[in-house]
């Protein structure tokens, strides 16, 4: 059985701006010290927090697609040339090689889950 609580995961800094708790890793990221590696096509599931006025720098991924689920807070998401407001309850699909950036435009932390699946 694989069961993980975010409180037991050591956070890292993501994209020089956010706090990231890697909750699950896919088989491609499996290492001997990571018992959370499970699903074949999944790359990771992460809980992310972004402070007010900060953003992830624009970036893309050539090997995986992502889904962001907004847990709390509000902000903006830019995917390629399109910008939309986001808030709790929104789910966003980000395709392979799409340039994306998430920005916290609110006064509270922007908390979201990031799911990634390998495409190759």
Backbone as XML, in Angstrom:
<?xml version="1.0"?>
<chain id="A" units="angstrom">
  <residue number="1" name="UNK">
    <atom name="N" x="0.850" y="-1.181" z="0.000"/>
    <atom name="CA" x="0.000" y="0.000" z="0.000"/>
    <atom name="C" x="0.892" y="1.239" z="0.000"/>
  </residue>
  <residue number="2" name="UNK">
    <atom name="N" x="0.489" y="2.222" z="-0.786"/>
    <atom name="CA" x="1.176" y="3.516" z="-0.789"/>
    <atom name="C" x="0.218" y="4.538" z="-0.212"/>
  </residue>
  <residue number="3" name="UNK">
    <atom name="N" x="0.594" y="5.148" z="0.921"/>
    <atom name="CA" x="-0.214" y="6.172" z="1.577"/>
    <atom name="C" x="0.741" y="7.251" z="2.061"/>
  </residue>
  <residue number="4" name="UNK">
    <atom name="N" x="0.463" y="8.501" z="1.692"/>
    <atom name="CA" x="1.355" y="9.609" z="2.039"/>
    <atom name="C" x="0.533" y="10.756" z="2.609"/>
  </residue>
  <residue number="5" name="UNK">
    <atom name="N" x="1.011" y="11.357" z="3.671"/>
    <atom name="CA" x="0.411" y="12.569" z="4.227"/>
    <atom name="C" x="1.382" y="13.713" z="3.962"/>
  </residue>
  <residue number="6" name="UNK">
    <atom name="N" x="0.896" y="14.821" z="3.440"/>
    <atom name="CA" x="1.770" y="15.933" z="3.072"/>
    <atom name="C" x="2.578" y="16.439" z="4.266"/>
  </residue>
  <residue number="7" name="UNK">
    <atom name="N" x="2.073" y="16.270" z="5.477"/>
    <atom name="CA" x="2.784" y="16.738" z="6.666"/>
    <atom name="C" x="4.082" y="15.974" z="6.906"/>
  </residue>
  <residue number="8" name="UNK">
    <atom name="N" x="4.200" y="14.789" z="6.325"/>
    <atom name="CA" x="5.387" y="13.964" z="6.503"/>
    <atom name="C" x="6.378" y="14.075" z="5.346"/>
  </residue>
  <residue number="9" name="UNK">
    <atom name="N" x="6.124" y="14.980" z="4.414"/>
    <atom name="CA" x="6.967" y="15.139" z="3.234"/>
    <atom name="C" x="7.784" y="16.427" z="3.371"/>
  </residue>
  <residue number="10" name="UNK">
    <atom name="N" x="9.071" y="16.323" z="3.110"/>
    <atom name="CA" x="9.932" y="17.503" z="3.170"/>
    <atom name="C" x="9.701" y="18.376" z="1.931"/>
  </residue>
  <residue number="11" name="UNK">
    <atom name="N" x="9.323" y="19.645" z="2.125"/>
    <atom name="CA" x="9.051" y="20.504" z="0.965"/>
    <atom name="C" x="10.330" y="20.974" z="0.275"/>
  </residue>
  <residue number="12" name="UNK">
    <atom name="N" x="10.177" y="21.334" z="-0.986"/>
    <atom name="CA" x="11.253" y="21.938" z="-1.767"/>
    <atom name="C" x="10.725" y="23.232" z="-2.378"/>
  </residue>
  <residue number="13" name="UNK">
    <atom name="N" x="11.605" y="24.012" z="-2.959"/>
    <atom name="CA" x="11.213" y="25.234" z="-3.664"/>
    <atom name="C" x="11.022" y="24.880" z="-5.138"/>
  </residue>
  <residue number="14" name="UNK">
    <atom name="N" x="9.872" y="25.267" z="-5.681"/>
    <atom name="CA" x="9.550" y="24.978" z="-7.081"/>
    <atom name="C" x="9.615" y="26.253" z="-7.907"/>
  </residue>
  <residue number="15" name="UNK">
    <atom name="N" x="10.328" y="26.189" z="-9.009"/>
    <atom name="CA" x="10.411" y="27.293" z="-9.965"/>
    <atom name="C" x="10.803" y="28.607" z="-9.286"/>
  </residue>
  <residue number="16" name="UNK">
    <atom name="N" x="11.655" y="28.505" z="-8.278"/>
    <atom name="CA" x="12.224" y="29.659" z="-7.575"/>
    <atom name="C" x="11.196" y="30.529" z="-6.870"/>
  </residue>
  <residue number="17" name="UNK">
    <atom name="N" x="9.957" y="30.021" z="-6.690"/>
    <atom name="CA" x="8.927" y="30.865" z="-6.091"/>
    <atom name="C" x="7.975" y="30.123" z="-5.164"/>
  </residue>
  <residue number="18" name="UNK">
    <atom name="N" x="7.643" y="28.885" z="-5.455"/>
    <atom name="CA" x="6.621" y="28.183" z="-4.706"/>
    <atom name="C" x="7.188" y="27.109" z="-3.795"/>
  </residue>
  <residue number="19" name="UNK">
    <atom name="N" x="6.374" y="26.676" z="-2.869"/>
    <atom name="CA" x="6.720" y="25.582" z="-1.975"/>
    <atom name="C" x="6.029" y="24.329" z="-2.502"/>
  </residue>
  <residue number="20" name="UNK">
    <atom name="N" x="6.768" y="23.237" z="-2.629"/>
    <atom name="CA" x="6.264" y="22.040" z="-3.286"/>
    <atom name="C" x="6.494" y="20.816" z="-2.407"/>
  </residue>
  <residue number="21" name="UNK">
    <atom name="N" x="5.413" y="20.075" z="-2.144"/>
    <atom name="CA" x="5.499" y="18.808" z="-1.441"/>
    <atom name="C" x="5.237" y="17.700" z="-2.446"/>
  </residue>
  <residue number="22" name="UNK">
    <atom name="N" x="6.253" y="16.932" z="-2.839"/>
    <atom name="CA" x="6.076" y="15.834" z="-3.784"/>
    <atom name="C" x="5.400" y="14.689" z="-3.048"/>
  </residue>
  <residue number="23" name="UNK">
    <atom name="N" x="4.114" y="14.485" z="-3.304"/>
    <atom name="CA" x="3.329" y="13.499" z="-2.568"/>
    <atom name="C" x="3.497" y="12.087" z="-3.115"/>
  </residue>
  <residue number="24" name="UNK">
    <atom name="N" x="3.454" y="11.956" z="-4.422"/>
    <atom name="CA" x="3.643" y="10.664" z="-5.076"/>
    <atom name="C" x="4.585" y="10.841" z="-6.246"/>
  </residue>
  <residue number="25" name="UNK">
    <atom name="N" x="5.362" y="9.823" z="-6.519"/>
    <atom name="CA" x="6.245" y="9.826" z="-7.680"/>
    <atom name="C" x="5.855" y="8.675" z="-8.584"/>
  </residue>
  <residue number="26" name="UNK">
    <atom name="N" x="6.024" y="8.886" z="-9.874"/>
    <atom name="CA" x="5.773" y="7.811" z="-10.822"/>
    <atom name="C" x="6.968" y="6.881" z="-10.902"/>
  </residue>
  <residue number="27" name="UNK">
    <atom name="N" x="6.820" y="5.798" z="-11.621"/>
    <atom name="CA" x="7.885" y="4.804" z="-11.755"/>
    <atom name="C" x="9.163" y="5.402" z="-12.345"/>
  </residue>
  <residue number="28" name="UNK">
    <atom name="N" x="9.027" y="6.387" z="-13.236"/>
    <atom name="CA" x="10.222" y="6.957" z="-13.866"/>
    <atom name="C" x="11.084" y="7.737" z="-12.876"/>
  </residue>
  <residue number="29" name="UNK">
    <atom name="N" x="10.508" y="8.168" z="-11.762"/>
    <atom name="CA" x="11.259" y="8.920" z="-10.759"/>
    <atom name="C" x="11.603" y="8.063" z="-9.548"/>
  </residue>
  <residue number="30" name="UNK">
    <atom name="N" x="11.365" y="6.776" z="-9.640"/>
    <atom name="CA" x="11.566" y="5.877" z="-8.499"/>
    <atom name="C" x="13.033" y="5.821" z="-8.100"/>
  </residue>
  <residue number="31" name="UNK">
    <atom name="N" x="13.256" y="5.871" z="-6.802"/>
    <atom name="CA" x="14.592" y="5.685" z="-6.256"/>
    <atom name="C" x="14.467" y="4.825" z="-5.010"/>
  </residue>
  <residue number="32" name="UNK">
    <atom name="N" x="15.575" y="4.304" z="-4.551"/>
    <atom name="CA" x="15.548" y="3.387" z="-3.411"/>
    <atom name="C" x="15.053" y="4.049" z="-2.135"/>
  </residue>
  <residue number="33" name="UNK">
    <atom name="N" x="15.182" y="5.375" z="-2.031"/>
    <atom name="CA" x="14.731" y="6.067" z="-0.821"/>
    <atom name="C" x="13.350" y="6.706" z="-0.985"/>
  </residue>
  <residue number="34" name="UNK">
    <atom name="N" x="12.616" y="6.333" z="-2.036"/>
    <atom name="CA" x="11.284" y="6.890" z="-2.273"/>
    <atom name="C" x="10.248" y="5.780" z="-2.389"/>
  </residue>
  <residue number="35" name="UNK">
    <atom name="N" x="9.618" y="5.426" z="-1.271"/>
    <atom name="CA" x="8.608" y="4.365" z="-1.318"/>
    <atom name="C" x="7.284" y="4.818" z="-1.930"/>
  </residue>
  <residue number="36" name="UNK">
    <atom name="N" x="7.167" y="6.105" z="-2.318"/>
    <atom name="CA" x="5.903" y="6.611" z="-2.857"/>
    <atom name="C" x="5.779" y="6.433" z="-4.366"/>
  </residue>
  <residue number="37" name="UNK">
    <atom name="N" x="6.780" y="5.872" z="-5.024"/>
    <atom name="CA" x="6.697" y="5.653" z="-6.469"/>
    <atom name="C" x="5.661" y="4.580" z="-6.745"/>
  </residue>
  <residue number="38" name="UNK">
    <atom name="N" x="4.690" y="4.898" z="-7.587"/>
    <atom name="CA" x="3.613" y="3.935" z="-7.804"/>
    <atom name="C" x="3.182" y="3.854" z="-9.261"/>
  </residue>
  <residue number="39" name="UNK">
    <atom name="N" x="2.338" y="4.719" z="-9.761"/>
    <atom name="CA" x="1.701" y="4.551" z="-11.066"/>
    <atom name="C" x="2.701" y="4.647" z="-12.217"/>
  </residue>
  <residue number="40" name="UNK">
    <atom name="N" x="2.520" y="3.780" z="-13.220"/>
    <atom name="CA" x="3.438" y="3.727" z="-14.364"/>
    <atom name="C" x="3.468" y="5.018" z="-15.176"/>
  </residue>
  <residue number="41" name="UNK">
    <atom name="N" x="2.306" y="5.503" z="-15.595"/>
    <atom name="CA" x="2.268" y="6.661" z="-16.492"/>
    <atom name="C" x="2.361" y="7.988" z="-15.745"/>
  </residue>
  <residue number="42" name="UNK">
    <atom name="N" x="2.147" y="7.950" z="-14.434"/>
    <atom name="CA" x="2.206" y="9.184" z="-13.663"/>
    <atom name="C" x="3.655" y="9.572" z="-13.415"/>
  </residue>
  <residue number="43" name="UNK">
    <atom name="N" x="3.913" y="10.857" z="-13.471"/>
    <atom name="CA" x="5.241" y="11.337" z="-13.139"/>
    <atom name="C" x="5.281" y="11.798" z="-11.688"/>
  </residue>
  <residue number="44" name="UNK">
    <atom name="N" x="4.255" y="12.563" z="-11.261"/>
    <atom name="CA" x="4.178" y="12.986" z="-9.864"/>
    <atom name="C" x="2.821" y="13.571" z="-9.531"/>
  </residue>
  <residue number="45" name="UNK">
    <atom name="N" x="2.562" y="13.668" z="-8.241"/>
    <atom name="CA" x="1.469" y="14.451" z="-7.676"/>
    <atom name="C" x="2.122" y="15.317" z="-6.615"/>
  </residue>
  <residue number="46" name="UNK">
    <atom name="N" x="1.929" y="16.630" z="-6.700"/>
    <atom name="CA" x="2.539" y="17.548" z="-5.742"/>
    <atom name="C" x="1.502" y="18.507" z="-5.188"/>
  </residue>
  <residue number="47" name="UNK">
    <atom name="N" x="1.667" y="18.838" z="-3.920"/>
    <atom name="CA" x="0.910" y="19.915" z="-3.296"/>
    <atom name="C" x="1.787" y="21.148" z="-3.374"/>
  </residue>
  <residue number="48" name="UNK">
    <atom name="N" x="1.275" y="22.227" z="-3.950"/>
    <atom name="CA" x="2.064" y="23.436" z="-4.152"/>
    <atom name="C" x="1.405" y="24.630" z="-3.481"/>
  </residue>
  <residue number="49" name="UNK">
    <atom name="N" x="2.225" y="25.526" z="-2.951"/>
    <atom name="CA" x="1.751" y="26.774" z="-2.338"/>
    <atom name="C" x="2.567" y="27.923" z="-2.900"/>
  </residue>
  <residue number="50" name="UNK">
    <atom name="N" x="1.867" y="28.974" z="-3.270"/>
    <atom name="CA" x="2.510" y="30.137" z="-3.867"/>
    <atom name="C" x="2.102" y="31.376" z="-3.088"/>
  </residue>
  <residue number="51" name="UNK">
    <atom name="N" x="3.088" y="32.127" z="-2.612"/>
    <atom name="CA" x="2.830" y="33.320" z="-1.803"/>
    <atom name="C" x="2.218" y="34.437" z="-2.646"/>
  </residue>
  <residue number="52" name="UNK">
    <atom name="N" x="1.484" y="35.354" z="-1.995"/>
    <atom name="CA" x="0.907" y="36.495" z="-2.711"/>
    <atom name="C" x="1.962" y="37.244" z="-3.523"/>
  </residue>
  <residue number="53" name="UNK">
    <atom name="N" x="1.599" y="37.634" z="-4.710"/>
    <atom name="CA" x="2.379" y="38.410" z="-5.687"/>
    <atom name="C" x="3.504" y="37.621" z="-6.354"/>
  </residue>
  <residue number="54" name="UNK">
    <atom name="N" x="3.709" y="36.354" z="-6.000"/>
    <atom name="CA" x="4.750" y="35.562" z="-6.648"/>
    <atom name="C" x="4.168" y="34.728" z="-7.780"/>
  </residue>
  <residue number="55" name="UNK">
    <atom name="N" x="5.055" y="34.272" z="-8.671"/>
    <atom name="CA" x="4.633" y="33.422" z="-9.785"/>
    <atom name="C" x="5.743" y="32.454" z="-10.137"/>
  </residue>
  <residue number="56" name="UNK">
    <atom name="N" x="5.340" y="31.324" z="-10.746"/>
    <atom name="CA" x="6.318" y="30.432" z="-11.354"/>
    <atom name="C" x="6.744" y="31.088" z="-12.657"/>
  </residue>
  <residue number="57" name="UNK">
    <atom name="N" x="8.023" y="31.071" z="-12.954"/>
    <atom name="CA" x="8.488" y="31.656" z="-14.212"/>
    <atom name="C" x="7.903" y="30.855" z="-15.380"/>
  </residue>
  <residue number="58" name="UNK">
    <atom name="N" x="7.693" y="31.491" z="-16.527"/>
    <atom name="CA" x="7.154" y="30.766" z="-17.683"/>
    <atom name="C" x="8.078" y="29.600" z="-18.052"/>
  </residue>
  <residue number="59" name="UNK">
    <atom name="N" x="7.492" y="28.433" z="-18.246"/>
    <atom name="CA" x="8.263" y="27.243" z="-18.580"/>
    <atom name="C" x="7.363" y="26.247" z="-19.303"/>
  </residue>
  <residue number="60" name="UNK">
    <atom name="N" x="7.975" y="25.222" z="-19.850"/>
    <atom name="CA" x="7.226" y="24.154" z="-20.511"/>
    <atom name="C" x="7.913" y="22.828" z="-20.211"/>
  </residue>
  <residue number="61" name="UNK">
    <atom name="N" x="7.205" y="21.736" z="-20.510"/>
    <atom name="CA" x="7.738" y="20.399" z="-20.289"/>
    <atom name="C" x="7.588" y="19.601" z="-21.579"/>
  </residue>
  <residue number="62" name="UNK">
    <atom name="N" x="8.671" y="19.041" z="-22.059"/>
    <atom name="CA" x="8.636" y="18.270" z="-23.294"/>
    <atom name="C" x="8.283" y="16.809" z="-23.113"/>
  </residue>
  <residue number="63" name="UNK">
    <atom name="N" x="8.238" y="16.359" z="-21.849"/>
    <atom name="CA" x="8.019" y="14.931" z="-21.616"/>
    <atom name="C" x="6.758" y="14.604" z="-20.830"/>
  </residue>
  <residue number="64" name="UNK">
    <atom name="N" x="6.011" y="15.633" z="-20.396"/>
    <atom name="CA" x="4.786" y="15.335" z="-19.646"/>
    <atom name="C" x="3.764" y="16.463" z="-19.743"/>
  </residue>
  <residue number="65" name="UNK">
    <atom name="N" x="2.522" y="16.072" z="-19.466"/>
    <atom name="CA" x="1.420" y="17.028" z="-19.383"/>
    <atom name="C" x="1.053" y="17.177" z="-17.911"/>
  </residue>
  <residue number="66" name="UNK">
    <atom name="N" x="0.356" y="18.267" z="-17.571"/>
    <atom name="CA" x="0.008" y="18.523" z="-16.183"/>
    <atom name="C" x="-1.453" y="18.922" z="-16.048"/>
  </residue>
  <residue number="67" name="UNK">
    <atom name="N" x="-1.979" y="18.701" z="-14.853"/>
    <atom name="CA" x="-3.285" y="19.204" z="-14.447"/>
    <atom name="C" x="-3.070" y="19.886" z="-13.106"/>
  </residue>
  <residue number="68" name="UNK">
    <atom name="N" x="-3.552" y="21.132" z="-12.987"/>
    <atom name="CA" x="-3.530" y="21.846" z="-11.714"/>
    <atom name="C" x="-4.958" y="21.889" z="-11.180"/>
  </residue>
  <residue number="69" name="UNK">
    <atom name="N" x="-5.124" y="21.540" z="-9.908"/>
    <atom name="CA" x="-6.418" y="21.688" z="-9.240"/>
    <atom name="C" x="-6.235" y="22.722" z="-8.141"/>
  </residue>
  <residue number="70" name="UNK">
    <atom name="N" x="-6.982" y="23.838" z="-8.228"/>
    <atom name="CA" x="-6.837" y="24.938" z="-7.269"/>
    <atom name="C" x="-7.644" y="24.612" z="-6.012"/>
  </residue>
  <residue number="71" name="UNK">
    <atom name="N" x="-6.943" y="24.484" z="-4.895"/>
    <atom name="CA" x="-7.565" y="24.161" z="-3.615"/>
    <atom name="C" x="-8.079" y="25.427" z="-2.941"/>
  </residue>
  <residue number="72" name="UNK">
    <atom name="N" x="-7.238" y="26.459" z="-2.890"/>
    <atom name="CA" x="-7.634" y="27.718" z="-2.250"/>
    <atom name="C" x="-6.815" y="28.859" z="-2.826"/>
  </residue>
  <residue number="73" name="UNK">
    <atom name="N" x="-7.371" y="30.052" z="-2.703"/>
    <atom name="CA" x="-6.700" y="31.243" z="-3.212"/>
    <atom name="C" x="-7.208" y="31.637" z="-4.584"/>
  </residue>
  <residue number="74" name="UNK">
    <atom name="N" x="-6.565" y="32.677" z="-5.125"/>
    <atom name="CA" x="-6.925" y="33.136" z="-6.465"/>
    <atom name="C" x="-5.679" y="33.639" z="-7.164"/>
  </residue>
  <residue number="75" name="UNK">
    <atom name="N" x="-5.763" y="33.656" z="-8.479"/>
    <atom name="CA" x="-4.606" y="34.081" z="-9.252"/>
    <atom name="C" x="-4.917" y="34.122" z="-10.731"/>
  </residue>
  <residue number="76" name="UNK">
    <atom name="N" x="-3.860" y="33.958" z="-11.506"/>
    <atom name="CA" x="-3.962" y="33.911" z="-12.968"/>
    <atom name="C" x="-3.116" y="32.760" z="-13.470"/>
  </residue>
  <residue number="77" name="UNK">
    <atom name="N" x="-3.565" y="32.169" z="-14.557"/>
    <atom name="CA" x="-2.780" y="31.151" z="-15.248"/>
    <atom name="C" x="-2.585" y="31.622" z="-16.681"/>
  </residue>
  <residue number="78" name="UNK">
    <atom name="N" x="-1.362" y="31.536" z="-17.153"/>
    <atom name="CA" x="-1.078" y="31.822" z="-18.556"/>
    <atom name="C" x="-0.616" y="30.533" z="-19.192"/>
  </residue>
  <residue number="79" name="UNK">
    <atom name="N" x="-1.282" y="30.154" z="-20.271"/>
    <atom name="CA" x="-0.877" y="29.001" z="-21.065"/>
    <atom name="C" x="-0.722" y="29.500" z="-22.490"/>
  </residue>
  <residue number="80" name="UNK">
    <atom name="N" x="0.507" y="29.413" z="-22.984"/>
    <atom name="CA" x="0.875" y="30.010" z="-24.262"/>
    <atom name="C" x="0.473" y="31.489" z="-24.232"/>
  </residue>
  <residue number="81" name="UNK">
    <atom name="N" x="-0.417" y="31.950" z="-25.112"/>
    <atom name="CA" x="-0.772" y="33.371" z="-25.149"/>
    <atom name="C" x="-2.095" y="33.694" z="-24.463"/>
  </residue>
  <residue number="82" name="UNK">
    <atom name="N" x="-2.694" y="32.720" z="-23.791"/>
    <atom name="CA" x="-3.994" y="32.933" z="-23.154"/>
    <atom name="C" x="-3.829" y="33.075" z="-21.643"/>
  </residue>
  <residue number="83" name="UNK">
    <atom name="N" x="-4.469" y="34.101" z="-21.065"/>
    <atom name="CA" x="-4.439" y="34.343" z="-19.623"/>
    <atom name="C" x="-5.866" y="34.280" z="-19.097"/>
  </residue>
  <residue number="84" name="UNK">
    <atom name="N" x="-6.059" y="33.541" z="-17.997"/>
    <atom name="CA" x="-7.374" y="33.472" z="-17.367"/>
    <atom name="C" x="-7.214" y="33.572" z="-15.856"/>
  </residue>
  <residue number="85" name="UNK">
    <atom name="N" x="-8.230" y="34.144" z="-15.219"/>
    <atom name="CA" x="-8.287" y="34.179" z="-13.757"/>
    <atom name="C" x="-8.585" y="32.776" z="-13.253"/>
  </residue>
  <residue number="86" name="UNK">
    <atom name="N" x="-8.023" y="32.448" z="-12.084"/>
    <atom name="CA" x="-8.271" y="31.155" z="-11.461"/>
    <atom name="C" x="-8.640" y="31.359" z="-9.995"/>
  </residue>
  <residue number="87" name="UNK">
    <atom name="N" x="-9.367" y="30.387" z="-9.445"/>
    <atom name="CA" x="-9.750" y="30.429" z="-8.031"/>
    <atom name="C" x="-10.020" y="29.013" z="-7.548"/>
  </residue>
  <residue number="88" name="UNK">
    <atom name="N" x="-10.288" y="28.870" z="-6.265"/>
    <atom name="CA" x="-10.553" y="27.556" z="-5.691"/>
    <atom name="C" x="-11.654" y="26.845" z="-6.472"/>
  </residue>
  <residue number="89" name="UNK">
    <atom name="N" x="-11.421" y="25.560" z="-6.704"/>
    <atom name="CA" x="-12.367" y="24.746" z="-7.456"/>
    <atom name="C" x="-12.048" y="24.608" z="-8.933"/>
  </residue>
  <residue number="90" name="UNK">
    <atom name="N" x="-11.169" y="25.466" z="-9.463"/>
    <atom name="CA" x="-10.809" y="25.380" z="-10.878"/>
    <atom name="C" x="-9.826" y="24.238" z="-11.113"/>
  </residue>
  <residue number="91" name="UNK">
    <atom name="N" x="-9.930" y="23.622" z="-12.287"/>
    <atom name="CA" x="-8.974" y="22.613" z="-12.719"/>
    <atom name="C" x="-8.473" y="23.019" z="-14.093"/>
  </residue>
  <residue number="92" name="UNK">
    <atom name="N" x="-7.173" y="22.948" z="-14.303"/>
    <atom name="CA" x="-6.551" y="23.460" z="-15.521"/>
    <atom name="C" x="-5.693" y="22.369" z="-16.144"/>
  </residue>
  <residue number="93" name="UNK">
    <atom name="N" x="-5.876" y="22.143" z="-17.438"/>
    <atom name="CA" x="-5.042" y="21.190" z="-18.177"/>
    <atom name="C" x="-3.933" y="21.954" z="-18.896"/>
  </residue>
  <residue number="94" name="UNK">
    <atom name="N" x="-2.706" y="21.441" z="-18.809"/>
    <atom name="CA" x="-1.544" y="22.033" z="-19.475"/>
    <atom name="C" x="-0.910" y="20.940" z="-20.326"/>
  </residue>
  <residue number="95" name="UNK">
    <atom name="N" x="-0.940" y="21.132" z="-21.627"/>
    <atom name="CA" x="-0.422" y="20.122" z="-22.547"/>
    <atom name="C" x="1.095" y="20.139" z="-22.667"/>
  </residue>
  <residue number="96" name="UNK">
    <atom name="N" x="1.620" y="19.107" z="-23.294"/>
    <atom name="CA" x="3.052" y="18.983" z="-23.536"/>
    <atom name="C" x="3.542" y="20.188" z="-24.345"/>
  </residue>
  <residue number="97" name="UNK">
    <atom name="N" x="4.671" y="20.726" z="-23.955"/>
    <atom name="CA" x="5.333" y="21.853" z="-24.631"/>
    <atom name="C" x="4.560" y="23.168" z="-24.564"/>
  </residue>
  <residue number="98" name="UNK">
    <atom name="N" x="3.482" y="23.236" z="-23.800"/>
    <atom name="CA" x="2.786" y="24.513" z="-23.655"/>
    <atom name="C" x="3.529" y="25.360" z="-22.610"/>
  </residue>
  <residue number="99" name="UNK">
    <atom name="N" x="3.821" y="26.585" z="-22.960"/>
    <atom name="CA" x="4.473" y="27.506" z="-22.025"/>
    <atom name="C" x="3.422" y="27.970" z="-21.035"/>
  </residue>
  <residue number="100" name="UNK">
    <atom name="N" x="3.720" y="27.795" z="-19.753"/>
    <atom name="CA" x="2.733" y="28.139" z="-18.731"/>
    <atom name="C" x="3.393" y="28.847" z="-17.545"/>
  </residue>
  <residue number="101" name="UNK">
    <atom name="N" x="2.554" y="29.633" z="-16.869"/>
    <atom name="CA" x="2.978" y="30.398" z="-15.704"/>
    <atom name="C" x="1.756" y="30.565" z="-14.808"/>
  </residue>
  <residue number="102" name="UNK">
    <atom name="N" x="1.925" y="30.337" z="-13.519"/>
    <atom name="CA" x="0.840" y="30.544" z="-12.569"/>
    <atom name="C" x="1.267" y="31.665" z="-11.631"/>
  </residue>
  <residue number="103" name="UNK">
    <atom name="N" x="0.336" y="32.584" z="-11.362"/>
    <atom name="CA" x="0.633" y="33.770" z="-10.546"/>
    <atom name="C" x="-0.427" y="33.913" z="-9.458"/>
  </residue>
  <residue number="104" name="UNK">
    <atom name="N" x="0.028" y="34.228" z="-8.245"/>
    <atom name="CA" x="-0.885" y="34.502" z="-7.139"/>
    <atom name="C" x="-1.210" y="35.989" z="-7.158"/>
  </residue>
  <residue number="105" name="UNK">
    <atom name="N" x="-2.475" y="36.326" z="-7.412"/>
    <atom name="CA" x="-2.905" y="37.724" z="-7.440"/>
    <atom name="C" x="-3.687" y="38.101" z="-6.194"/>
  </residue>
  <residue number="106" name="UNK">
    <atom name="N" x="-3.827" y="37.158" z="-5.258"/>
    <atom name="CA" x="-4.612" y="37.397" z="-4.051"/>
    <atom name="C" x="-3.760" y="37.824" z="-2.867"/>
  </residue>
  <residue number="107" name="UNK">
    <atom name="N" x="-4.408" y="37.928" z="-1.715"/>
    <atom name="CA" x="-3.744" y="38.312" z="-0.472"/>
    <atom name="C" x="-3.386" y="37.110" z="0.393"/>
  </residue>
  <residue number="108" name="UNK">
    <atom name="N" x="-3.811" y="35.915" z="0.008"/>
    <atom name="CA" x="-3.560" y="34.680" z="0.752"/>
    <atom name="C" x="-2.723" y="33.743" z="-0.116"/>
  </residue>
  <residue number="109" name="UNK">
    <atom name="N" x="-2.244" y="32.673" z="0.486"/>
    <atom name="CA" x="-1.504" y="31.666" z="-0.283"/>
    <atom name="C" x="-2.409" y="31.069" z="-1.362"/>
  </residue>
  <residue number="110" name="UNK">
    <atom name="N" x="-1.848" y="30.786" z="-2.505"/>
    <atom name="CA" x="-2.524" y="30.054" z="-3.574"/>
    <atom name="C" x="-2.064" y="28.606" z="-3.445"/>
  </residue>
  <residue number="111" name="UNK">
    <atom name="N" x="-2.983" y="27.701" z="-3.098"/>
    <atom name="CA" x="-2.656" y="26.291" z="-2.874"/>
    <atom name="C" x="-3.282" y="25.450" z="-3.970"/>
  </residue>
  <residue number="112" name="UNK">
    <atom name="N" x="-2.481" y="24.561" z="-4.546"/>
    <atom name="CA" x="-3.003" y="23.714" z="-5.614"/>
    <atom name="C" x="-2.281" y="22.378" z="-5.662"/>
  </residue>
  <residue number="113" name="UNK">
    <atom name="N" x="-2.954" y="21.401" z="-6.255"/>
    <atom name="CA" x="-2.346" y="20.114" z="-6.543"/>
    <atom name="C" x="-1.892" y="20.122" z="-7.993"/>
  </residue>
  <residue number="114" name="UNK">
    <atom name="N" x="-0.713" y="19.608" z="-8.230"/>
    <atom name="CA" x="-0.178" y="19.468" z="-9.590"/>
    <atom name="C" x="-0.018" y="17.979" z="-9.885"/>
  </residue>
  <residue number="115" name="UNK">
    <atom name="N" x="-0.691" y="17.510" z="-10.927"/>
    <atom name="CA" x="-0.616" y="16.135" z="-11.362"/>
    <atom name="C" x="0.127" y="16.116" z="-12.691"/>
  </residue>
  <residue number="116" name="UNK">
    <atom name="N" x="1.100" y="15.247" z="-12.845"/>
    <atom name="CA" x="1.836" y="15.152" z="-14.113"/>
    <atom name="C" x="1.832" y="13.707" z="-14.609"/>
  </residue>
  <residue number="117" name="UNK">
    <atom name="N" x="1.649" y="13.563" z="-15.921"/>
    <atom name="CA" x="1.670" y="12.246" z="-16.558"/>
    <atom name="C" x="2.629" y="12.270" z="-17.732"/>
  </residue>
  <residue number="118" name="UNK">
    <atom name="N" x="3.453" y="11.248" z="-17.809"/>
    <atom name="CA" x="4.398" y="11.156" z="-18.908"/>
    <atom name="C" x="3.674" y="10.899" z="-20.227"/>
  </residue>
  <residue number="119" name="UNK">
    <atom name="N" x="4.239" y="11.439" z="-21.284"/>
    <atom name="CA" x="3.647" y="11.237" z="-22.603"/>
    <atom name="C" x="4.548" y="10.404" z="-23.494"/>
  </residue>
  <residue number="120" name="UNK">
    <atom name="N" x="5.759" y="10.162" z="-23.072"/>
    <atom name="CA" x="6.708" y="9.381" z="-23.905"/>
    <atom name="C" x="7.280" y="8.244" z="-23.118"/>
  </residue>
</chain>
